[in-house]
């Protein structure tokens, strides 16, 4: 996975889609559960 590809994912200017497998690879590198990407903050 290239730095350019990761930059495109993070960019707000360009919509970039990617697979759940790619998301899993990113979660593995960050050492977090993939579910953490889908959590929303609950406001009190």
Secondary structure as UniProt FT lines:
FT   HELIX           3..10
FT   HELIX           20..30
FT   HELIX           34..38
//
